[in-house]
Each structure stands twice: as structure tokens, then as C-alpha cells.
Amino acid sequence: MKKRGKDSGLRALQGGATPIAPGSALLTGGTAPVSMENALMMRKVQELMAEEMKSAMQEILRREAEVEYKFSLQDSWSVQLFTAVAKKYGITPYRAHGQKAQTVMIRASKTVVDEQLWPEFNRLCDRLHHALHTATDDLIAETLGADYKNWKH
């Protein structure tokens, strides 16, 4: 077994890692198995990239004036998703006293909202709602069987 440490990711890049069995492989979006060390190194790279992106967004925030935004979202899943995306960019969402559960407030620069936050949220929201519709259709079809096909619009 190889020693794990700061340089284990470097060894993996240099070809020093041994692939693990396909049945227990970690997959990286495809079907090719990768070693545990490669998987850990890729995760560290992703974390560093996320940290750099967050730092870049915070630099933009320092240079631009923050604006208060009010988002009225359609459901609780969208609120959860929006909150997660906002936090990814170092923005703390909040709700004022008396606001509805689907209302989310943030203070951020126009650039961050227009170029990063809102486009990413919309892209992920489309995927979320597609997954929810698919899961709902599958559940109803499983429960009602052949009758559901006759009722479906």
C-alpha cells in the first residue's frame, strides 16, 4: 500500500498509482476505473478551483458596489438550490421578517449575479425540475400501472 501524504497526488499524476478493481472503482463521470489516489487528487484540484473561483468573485465584490436583490422563487426546491449556489459564491442569502418562504434576499455585485449566480442557478434549476418530473412520473406509473398511461396528458 502506498503512503498517503501531500505528495500522493503528484505520484498519481506521474503514473505511480495502481488502478483498483473495476467492481470497486471510483468513477469520474465515465466508466473507466481510477485509483483511489487519483480520485483524491482530482477532488483536491476541484476544491482548489472552487476556492480560486470564490476568491475571484470576492475580488469582484470588493471592486463593485453591492446591490440588494430580491428573488421570488417558485418552490422550496428552488429556494434550497438558489441558497446553495449563492453560498458557493460566498454570498449569504437571507429573508426579512414577514417575507414568504419562497423569497430570498442577497447583497451582491451586479456582475456576480448576472454572469455567475443567476445563469448557474437557471441551468441547475432546469436539471432539478426535469429530475423531479421524471421521478414523479415513474412513481405514479409504478403505483397505478397501465391505468396511468391512459390518464397522462
PyMOL commands that set and color helices and strands:
alter all, ss='L'
color gray80, all
select helices_A, chain A and resi 8-13+22-24+36-63+76-88+110-144+146-151
alter helices_A, ss='H'
color red, helices_A
select strands_A, chain A and resi 26-27+33-34+67-72+103-108
alter strands_A, ss='S'
color yellow, strands_A
deselect
rebuild
show_as cartoon
